[in-house]
Amino acid sequence: RKRSDLSSTVYLYDSPNEEEIEQREPSSSSDSSVQQNRIAILIPFVSSLDMAQTLPPYFSAFATAAGGSKDLVDFLILHDGIPSSLLPESYTIPSNVRLINIGSTKQMAHLFLR
């Protein structure tokens, strides 16, 4: 099923029955070749023109909350060239939160619109 509104499209799935869940559960053997799937969330961040080119003041609270899901989710924050002197120290950011410098708003637009 699909639900759309102006901001996003959300796909809704019926919950699986017990038989489907049993089929999905990994076997109890210790097979090291089984790969764990992860979720990647891309967050494009464009600095405001009327403010300094920096992350929002609530970023540390976001990073702390995101760190709680480090076993399942990676947050890839694409920014438009925030100077490294204005970014938080790497040791203060959880390992699943990554800041990726795209360079400029124009390069970010090119990346997303091609």
C-alpha positions as CSV (number, residue, x, y, z in Angstrom):
1,R,0.0,0.0,0.0
2,K,1.1,3.5,-0.7
3,R,0.4,6.8,1.1
4,S,1.5,10.1,-0.4
5,D,1.4,13.7,0.8
6,L,3.2,16.8,-0.2
7,S,6.4,16.1,1.8
8,S,7.1,12.4,1.2
9,T,5.8,9.0,0.1
10,V,5.5,6.3,2.7
11,Y,5.1,2.7,1.8
12,L,3.0,0.7,4.3
13,Y,3.3,-3.0,4.5
14,D,1.1,-5.5,6.2
15,S,2.7,-7.2,9.2
16,P,3.9,-10.7,8.4
17,N,2.2,-13.7,9.9
18,E,4.1,-16.1,12.3
19,E,5.0,-18.5,9.6
20,E,6.7,-15.8,7.5
21,I,8.6,-14.7,10.6
22,E,9.9,-18.2,11.3
23,Q,11.1,-18.6,7.8
24,R,13.1,-15.3,8.0
25,E,14.8,-16.0,11.3
26,P,18.4,-17.1,10.8
27,S,19.4,-20.6,11.8
28,S,21.1,-21.1,15.1
29,S,24.4,-22.2,13.5
30,S,27.3,-19.8,13.8
31,D,27.7,-19.1,10.0
32,S,30.1,-16.2,9.7
33,S,29.2,-15.7,6.0
34,V,25.7,-14.2,7.0
35,Q,25.8,-10.5,6.3
36,Q,23.8,-8.1,8.5
37,N,21.8,-5.6,6.6
38,R,21.9,-1.9,7.6
39,I,19.8,1.1,7.0
40,A,21.4,4.2,5.5
41,I,19.6,7.5,5.9
42,L,20.8,10.4,3.7
43,I,20.2,13.8,5.1
44,P,21.1,16.8,2.8
45,F,21.9,19.8,4.9
46,V,22.1,23.2,3.3
47,S,23.3,26.1,5.5
48,S,21.0,29.1,5.7
49,L,22.1,32.2,3.7
50,D,21.5,34.5,6.6
51,M,23.4,32.5,9.2
52,A,26.9,31.3,9.6
53,Q,27.8,28.2,7.7
54,T,27.5,25.8,10.6
55,L,25.4,22.9,11.9
56,P,22.2,23.7,13.8
57,P,22.5,24.1,17.6
58,Y,20.5,20.9,18.2
59,F,23.1,18.8,16.3
60,S,24.7,17.3,19.4
61,A,21.3,16.1,20.7
62,F,20.5,14.6,17.3
63,A,23.9,12.8,17.2
64,T,23.4,11.4,20.7
65,A,20.0,10.1,19.7
66,A,21.3,8.7,16.5
67,G,24.1,6.9,18.3
68,G,21.5,4.8,20.1
69,S,20.8,3.0,16.8
70,K,24.5,2.4,15.8
71,D,24.0,-1.3,15.3
72,L,21.3,-0.8,12.6
73,V,21.3,2.7,11.1
74,D,24.0,4.9,9.5
75,F,23.2,8.6,9.2
76,L,25.0,10.2,6.2
77,I,24.7,14.0,6.5
78,L,25.7,15.7,3.2
79,H,26.6,19.3,3.8
80,D,27.5,22.2,1.5
81,G,31.0,22.9,2.6
82,I,30.9,23.8,6.3
83,P,34.5,24.6,7.2
84,S,36.1,21.9,9.3
85,S,36.9,24.4,12.0
86,L,33.1,24.8,12.6
87,L,32.3,21.1,12.6
88,P,32.3,19.1,15.9
89,E,35.4,17.1,16.8
90,S,35.1,13.6,15.3
91,Y,35.5,11.9,18.7
92,T,32.3,13.6,19.8
93,I,30.2,12.1,17.0
94,P,28.9,8.5,17.1
95,S,30.5,6.1,14.6
96,N,27.2,5.8,12.7
97,V,26.9,9.5,12.0
98,R,29.0,10.7,9.1
99,L,29.4,14.2,7.9
100,I,30.2,14.3,4.1
101,N,31.3,17.5,2.5
102,I,29.8,17.9,-0.9
103,G,31.6,21.3,-1.5
104,S,28.8,23.7,-2.3
105,T,25.1,24.1,-2.7
106,K,25.5,24.0,-6.5
107,Q,27.4,20.7,-6.4
108,M,24.8,19.3,-4.1
109,A,22.0,20.3,-6.5
110,H,24.0,18.7,-9.4
111,L,24.3,15.5,-7.4
112,F,20.6,15.2,-6.6
113,L,19.2,16.5,-9.9
114,R,21.2,14.5,-12.4
